[in-house]
Amino acid sequence: MAVGRVRAATLVAPGRYEIREYPLPDPEPGAVLVKMALSGICGTDKHTYQGYTTQYAGSAAPKTIPFPIIQGHENVGTIAAIGGSGTYTDAEGVPLRAGDRVVIGANVVCGQCYYCRHDFPYYFCERMVDYGNNMSAADPPHLFGGWSQYLYVVPGSFLVRVPDALPTEVAVLTEVMAVTVGLDRAKQFSAVPNEPFLFDDTVVVLGVGPLGMCFLMKARILGAGTIVAIDLSPYRLAMAARLGADHTLDAGTTTLADRLAFIREMTRGRGADVVVECAGVPQVIPEALDLLRTGGMLVEAGNFSDLGDVAINPHRHLCSKNVRILGVGGEEVAGYGPSMRQLLRYMQQYPVREFVSHRCRLDDVDAAVKQSIASDSMKVVIDPWA
């Protein structure tokens, strides 16, 4: 690599990567340059690679992927330089300096729109931009995703310092774990009598890739009773059992009728109190609703990209069952620090150090994304310096 040049895996169109070199920038005032350590491959990255390029559809500001992009929004690295005065404070008020290990918040909000001014979560913002998703690599200084040797953190972003004892291969899970704030929000509903998510509630997690695994852990930490994991991958189901799932159901060897009968028998005919959808395909939504008890809650966290429509029966699935549906458009800023501290706390109880199943080079990015789709992987990460 030439002096002052940065290598990055650049998605120039769905299914087509190029390894490109970009200038190494000096950060402007309020910006930070981060030397990347690891960047995770998310389900959203897979969907973009496959050609599903619409995000936030139905919100105030739907987005279309502006190719070319450098993907990667699950990022951990080391501060290389701080622009302007050289001072920067993380999202929890901790002063940062060059050499500190940090997790980079995945999103940048405007701070001025109705939703920002009324303290809604970031994904309500009307002018939000996302690292690794809707910031084009065609625009200087180009380095807006983690599948690069350096990441340019624009003014208005947030960073969170990584605890010294937390391994980098666990810190890279922070953004994923922060999305489980959806269960914290579900827990708030229990302030109303008989509303889930209550202590000892039965929880079904549909899809136990990395996001589903984090929801499974969070459900156990927050006091779930019986937890059932459903997936097509025996490999992932075995990991789910190690993480505390009481039962696992292979969707490849069981029918919907089988799974519905199992959940109803286990709950004396009622159905699950809470279903968390993390499979990321629209086709599972009717099943998720079928598995719920009357008055149960669906936490929908998996369908971040627009993969199309699915038919439901408004009478049977919604009205008669009196269900609650909680959409989770992403994580929240305040969830990053607690996620890292709890991952550190529970490293002794849960095999979180095994979540990263594959570490891949920039040059192998196409194979890495395909590996992340395979059933024998958990979290696949890009190591830009390997």
Secondary structure, 3 states (H helix, E strand, C coil): CCCCEEEEEEEEECCEEEEEEEECCCCCCCCEEEEEEEEECCHHHHHHHHCCCEECCCCCCCEECCCCECCCCEEEEEEEEECCCCCEECCCCCEECCCCEEEECCEECCCCCHHHHCCCCHHHCCCCEECCCCCCCCCCCCCCCCCECEEEECCCCCEEECCCCCCHHHHCCHHHHHCCHHHHHHHHHCCCCCCCCCCCCCEEEECCCHHHHHHHHHHHHCCCCCEEEEECCHHHHHHHHHCCCCEEEECCCCCHHHHHHHHHHHCCCCCEEEEEECCCCHHHHHHHHHHEEEEEEEEECCCCECCCCCCCCHHHHHHCCCCEEEECCCCCHHHHHHHHHHHHHHHHCCCHHHCEEEEECHHHHHHHHHHHHCCCCCEEEECCCC
